[in-house]
Amino acid sequence: MREWVLVGVLREAVSALVGVTPTQIRVGLEEDRCTSVAVHVTATYGAVLADAASAVRSTVARAVVDTLGADALPPEGVPVEVTIDDVIV
């Protein structure tokens, strides 16, 4: 699978969450396996940042499995790094 296809799927999934907006998404792919995901977002003022990051992390992990299948993941799962770059009003 091409990296940009997975990035597009992940961008759409994260964009559907309330209170966060994705600004950058990077994925690590080796052959047919997803080895890492890094997501940068902005959060809406008033959002609980830990909850927002947790929601992004679980949404991304679920979207990776739905898109690539469980066999495309390492046994320990895909590490999803979430960075909240800014809070906007």
N, C-alpha and C positions, 0 to 999 in steps of 0.2 A: 504494500500500500504506500502511496506517496504521502510524504509528511504533510503537505498542504491540505490533503483531504481530511486527515485526522485533526489538524489544527482547526479547520473550518467546522467540523462537527463539535469540537470542544468549545469553540467560540460561541456557537449557537446555544449549546447547553448552558454555558455560564451566563450568557446574555439573558436567559429566561429567568434567572434568579433575581429576586427583589433585593435592592439595596447595594448591588455591586455591578460594575461594568468592566469587562475585560479590556486590558490595554495591550498586553503582549502574552503570547502563548508559544512555548517552545516544547518540542517533544524529542525524545531520544529514541531512535529506532535502530535496531540491529537485526538485519535480515527480516524475519517475520515477527520479531518481538519488540514490544514497547518497553524500554528500560527506564524511562523517566519522563516526567512532565513538570514544567515550570509555568506557573500562571501568575501574571501581574494584573492586579485589579485596582480600581478606585472604589471607595465605599461611600455610601450616602451618609451625611452627618446624622448622628443619632443611632446608627447601626452598632450593634455589639460586635466588635471586630473579631473576637475569637469565634463567635457563632458564624459570622460571615465567612471566615477562612475555612471553618469546618464544613459549611455548606458547599463551598467551592470545591474543596478536596473530595467530598463524597460524590458530588455531581460529576466531577471529572473522572473519578475512578469508575463509576457506573457507566459513563459514556464510552470509556476506553473498552470495557468488557463488552458492551453492547455492539460496538463497532468492529472490534478485532476478534472477539471471542476469548474465553478464559485461557485457551491454549497459547495465546500470544503474549501472556504475561509471565514474568518470572514467578517461581513458587511463592515468594514472599509478597507478591503483589507489586504494583507500580508505585514507586515513591512519587507523591505529588507535592511539589513545593509551591506554596501560595505566598505571594508578597503583596501586601496592601501598600501601594505607592502614595496614595493621597486620599483625603477625605474631602468630599465636596458637599456644598450646601444645596 
